[in-house]
Amino acid sequence: MKKYAFGADVGGTTVKMGLFETTGNLLETWEIPTVTANDGAAILPDISRTIAEKMDEKNISLDDVEGIGMGVPGPVLNDGTVNKCINLGWGVINVEQILGELTGLRVKAGNDANVAAMGEMWQGGGKGYKNVVMVTLGTGVGGGVIQDGKIVSGFNGAAGELGHIPTRDDETECCGCGKKGCLEQYASANGFTRITKRYLEANPDAETVLKNAPELSSKVIFDAAKEGDAVALHMVDEVGRILGKALATISCVADPQVFVLGGGMSKSGPILTDCIEKYYKEYAFHASRGTEIKLATLGNLAGIYGGVGMLLS
């Protein structure tokens, strides 16, 4: 194996870049703007250019580089074809082929959430395991599935879209995907806030500090729960139940060794994770009840770690 590899995490505003040793040691990180004008035509040439500049700066030759691992915000087929990245302006393009021709390097691309899961398996909260499901609890709910050390992309590149697991049949509002009753409508930071507001509207006589919050957010709710607020504790229990049941459903299909929880909501700590674990054990198939639930550790660097981990897998 060659000494170096590059990781790229393509976002709507910036592309995070990393220079790694293939042992897993991160040497340097930097960012470049994501230029989405003209249907994102400049994105891959810009990545190629910044890699060439970094190689010149560090006196690294093509023969020293194993390749480039890249996460993109959209479904990616096994051959490197991206099936539309709306917020980048891309249609259907083969990013592995294009970036490979631009750089002269081997390129491996994947969906950004799946790639982040690979990063956590390789050097993060899932290190030491080969069968990992990562669940990100942020503005939405995302995730990635790793089986035997490999990303599971699925036939349509949509494996790991955990936020769109059907959860409730009585939902009246639409999810961003156009469906109603998706997991992320309840278990994301926005969803958690939304169902708490619903509860407060339905229970106007409830005594809670949440009514006095200038702006209700998931953090405000978790902080109130930690102080013993009964309504906040009830809502944490509810979101823990929803997530515990969702993980139990996932385990019936993927049967991972470990669930790795990331995203802003995971930072609330044991008040949420203990609740999720309680309900997971209640709902899970008996053979999977011992599955561990851990926290992600790489934060915003998971994507570039995962790009290299995917390249080397």
C-alpha positions in Angstrom: 0.0 0.0 0.0 1.2 3.5 -0.8 2.0 6.0 1.9 -0.6 8.7 1.4 -4.3 9.2 0.6 -6.7 12.1 0.3 -10.2 12.4 1.8 -12.8 14.8 0.4 -16.2 15.5 2.0 -18.3 17.5 -0.5 -20.9 19.8 1.1 -23.2 22.5 -0.3 -20.9 25.3 1.0 -17.4 23.9 1.3 -15.4 20.8 0.4 -13.5 19.5 3.5 -10.2 18.0 2.5 -7.7 15.8 4.3 -4.2 14.4 3.7 -3.7 11.1 5.4 -1.1 8.5 5.8 -2.7 5.2 4.9 -2.0 4.0 8.5 -4.9 6.3 9.5 -2.9 9.2 10.6 -4.4 12.5 9.6 -1.7 14.9 8.6 -3.6 18.0 7.5 -7.1 19.4 6.9 -8.3 22.3 4.8 -11.4 23.5 3.0 -12.2 25.0 -0.4 -15.5 26.6 -1.5 -18.1 24.5 -3.2 -18.9 26.4 -6.5 -22.3 25.3 -7.5 -22.8 27.7 -10.4 -23.1 26.1 -13.9 -24.5 22.9 -12.5 -21.5 22.4 -10.2 -19.2 22.0 -13.2 -16.2 23.4 -11.3 -16.4 21.2 -8.2 -14.4 18.2 -9.4 -11.8 20.4 -11.2 -11.4 22.4 -8.0 -10.8 19.3 -6.0 -8.3 18.1 -8.5 -6.5 21.4 -8.4 -6.3 21.6 -4.6 -4.9 18.1 -4.4 -2.3 18.9 -7.0 -1.3 22.0 -5.1 -1.0 20.0 -1.8 1.1 17.4 -3.5 3.4 20.0 -4.9 3.6 21.7 -1.5 4.5 18.5 0.3 6.7 17.1 -2.5 4.4 14.1 -2.9 4.4 12.2 -6.3 1.5 10.3 -7.8 3.4 7.1 -7.1 3.1 7.9 -3.3 -0.7 8.3 -3.3 -3.1 5.4 -2.9 -6.0 7.5 -4.2 -8.9 9.8 -3.2 -11.9 8.8 -1.1 -14.9 11.1 -1.4 -18.3 11.6 0.2 -21.1 13.4 -1.7 -24.6 14.5 -0.6 -26.6 12.1 -2.8 -27.1 8.5 -3.8 -24.0 6.9 -5.3 -24.0 3.6 -7.2 -21.3 1.0 -6.9 -19.6 2.1 -10.1 -19.2 5.7 -8.9 -22.3 7.2 -10.6 -24.0 9.9 -8.7 -27.8 9.8 -9.2 -28.3 13.5 -8.8 -27.0 15.8 -6.1 -29.6 18.6 -6.1 -27.8 21.0 -3.8 -24.6 20.7 -5.9 -26.4 21.1 -9.3 -25.2 17.7 -10.5 -27.4 15.4 -12.6 -26.3 11.8 -13.3 -22.5 11.8 -13.5 -19.7 9.3 -12.7 -17.6 11.2 -10.3 -15.1 8.5 -9.9 -14.3 8.4 -13.6 -14.2 12.2 -14.0 -12.1 12.9 -10.9 -9.8 10.0 -11.7 -9.1 11.4 -15.2 -8.5 14.8 -13.8 -6.0 13.7 -11.2 -4.5 10.4 -12.5 -5.4 8.8 -9.2 -7.8 6.0 -8.2 -11.0 7.5 -6.8 -13.7 5.9 -4.7 -17.0 7.8 -4.0 -20.0 7.2 -1.7 -22.9 8.9 -0.1 -21.7 11.3 2.5 -23.7 9.7 5.4 -22.4 6.2 4.4 -18.9 7.5 4.2 -19.1 9.2 7.6 -20.2 5.8 9.0 -17.1 4.2 7.4 -15.0 6.9 9.1 -16.5 6.1 12.5 -15.9 2.4 11.9 -12.3 2.9 10.7 -11.0 5.4 13.3 -14.0 6.6 15.4 -16.7 5.3 17.8 -17.0 2.1 15.9 -13.3 1.2 15.7 -12.7 -2.4 16.3 -16.0 -3.5 14.7 -16.8 -4.6 11.1 -20.6 -4.5 11.3 -21.7 -1.0 12.2 -24.9 1.2 11.7 -24.3 4.9 12.3 -27.3 7.1 13.0 -26.9 10.9 12.8 -29.4 12.9 14.8 -29.1 16.4 13.5 -31.4 18.7 11.5 -32.6 15.5 9.9 -31.9 11.8 10.6 -29.2 10.2 8.5 -27.2 7.1 8.6 -24.9 4.5 7.1 -24.7 0.8 7.1 -21.4 -1.1 7.2 -21.3 -4.9 6.7 -18.1 -6.9 6.9 -16.1 -3.6 6.7 -17.9 -2.5 3.5 -20.4 0.2 2.9 -23.9 -1.1 1.9 -25.1 1.2 -0.8 -28.1 -0.8 -2.0 -29.4 -1.2 -5.6 -30.5 2.4 -5.9 -27.7 3.9 -3.8 -30.3 4.7 -1.1 -29.3 2.2 1.7 -28.9 4.0 5.0 -31.7 6.5 4.4 -32.7 5.8 8.0 -34.5 9.1 8.5 -37.2 8.0 6.1 -38.2 4.8 7.9 -42.1 4.9 8.1 -42.9 5.6 11.8 -46.5 6.8 12.1 -49.6 6.5 9.9 -51.5 9.4 11.5 -49.1 12.2 10.5 -50.7 15.1 8.7 -47.6 17.2 7.8 -45.1 16.3 5.0 -41.5 15.3 5.5 -39.0 17.0 3.3 -39.0 13.8 1.2 -42.7 14.3 0.4 -43.9 11.4 2.6 -45.7 11.7 5.9 -44.7 10.0 9.2 -40.9 9.6 8.5 -38.6 8.9 11.5 -36.9 12.3 11.1 -40.2 14.1 11.6 -39.9 13.0 15.3 -36.4 12.0 16.1 -34.3 14.8 14.5 -33.5 18.0 16.3 -36.2 19.8 14.4 -38.6 16.9 14.7 -38.1 16.6 18.5 -38.8 20.3 18.8 -41.9 20.0 16.6 -43.5 17.1 18.6 -42.7 19.0 21.8 -44.5 22.1 20.6 -47.4 19.8 19.6 -47.5 18.4 23.1 -47.5 21.9 24.7 -50.4 23.0 22.4 -52.4 19.9 23.3 -51.7 20.3 27.1 -52.0 24.0 27.8 -52.3 23.5 31.6 -49.0 21.5 31.8 -46.5 23.0 34.2 -43.1 23.4 32.5 -40.3 25.8 32.0 -40.5 25.1 28.3 -43.4 27.5 28.0 -41.1 30.4 29.0 -38.3 29.5 26.6 -37.6 32.4 24.2 -37.0 29.9 21.4 -37.7 26.2 21.9 -34.9 23.9 20.6 -33.8 20.3 21.3 -31.0 21.6 23.5 -33.5 23.7 25.6 -35.7 20.6 26.0 -32.7 18.3 27.0 -31.4 21.0 29.5 -34.8 21.2 31.1 -35.0 17.4 31.3 -31.7 17.3 33.1 -33.1 19.8 35.6 -36.0 17.5 36.3 -38.8 19.2 34.3 -41.6 16.7 34.0 -42.8 17.6 30.5 -39.2 17.7 29.2 -38.5 14.3 30.7 -41.7 13.0 29.1 -40.6 14.2 25.7 -37.1 12.8 26.1 -38.7 9.5 27.0 -40.9 9.7 23.9 -38.1 10.4 21.5 -36.0 7.7 23.1 -38.9 5.2 22.6 -39.2 6.2 18.9 -35.5 5.8 18.3 -35.2 2.6 20.4 -38.0 1.1 18.3 -36.3 2.3 15.0 -33.0 0.8 16.0 -34.7 -2.5 16.8 -36.3 -2.4 13.4 -32.9 -1.7 11.7 -31.3 -4.6 13.7 -33.8 -7.1 12.3 -32.3 -6.3 8.9 -28.7 -5.3 9.4 -27.9 -7.0 12.8 -24.9 -4.8 13.5 -22.4 -5.3 16.3 -22.7 -1.7 17.3 -24.9 1.4 16.7 -22.9 4.6 16.6 -24.9 7.8 17.3 -23.7 11.1 16.0 -25.1 14.5 15.2 -26.0 17.4 17.5 -28.7 15.6 19.5 -26.3 12.9 20.5 -24.3 15.5 22.5 -27.1 15.5 25.1 -25.4 12.4 26.4 -26.7 9.6 28.7 -30.1 11.2 29.3 -30.9 10.3 25.6 -28.7 7.3 25.0 -29.8 5.5 28.2 -33.4 6.0 27.1 -32.8 4.8 23.6 -31.0 1.7 25.0 -33.9 1.0 27.4 -36.4 0.9 24.6 -34.1 -0.8 22.2 -33.8 -3.8 24.5 -37.6 -3.8 24.9 -38.3 -3.9 21.2 -35.3 -5.8 19.7 -35.4 -9.4 18.6 -33.9 -11.5 21.4 -30.7 -12.4 19.5 -29.9 -8.7 19.0 -30.6 -7.3 22.4 -27.0 -7.1 23.4 -26.0 -4.8 20.5 -23.9 -2.0 21.8 -24.9 1.7 21.4 -22.0 4.1 21.3 -21.3 7.7 20.5 -19.5 9.0 17.4 -16.1 10.6 18.1 -14.9 12.1 14.8 -17.4 15.0 14.5 -17.1 16.9 11.3 -14.0 15.0 10.3 -15.9 11.7 9.9 -16.4 12.3 6.2 -12.8 12.7 5.3 -11.8 9.8 7.5 -14.5 7.7 5.9 -13.4 8.6 2.4 -10.0 7.2 3.0 -11.3 4.2 5.0 -13.6 3.4 2.0 -10.7 3.7 -0.4 -8.6 1.3 1.6 -11.4 -1.2 2.4 
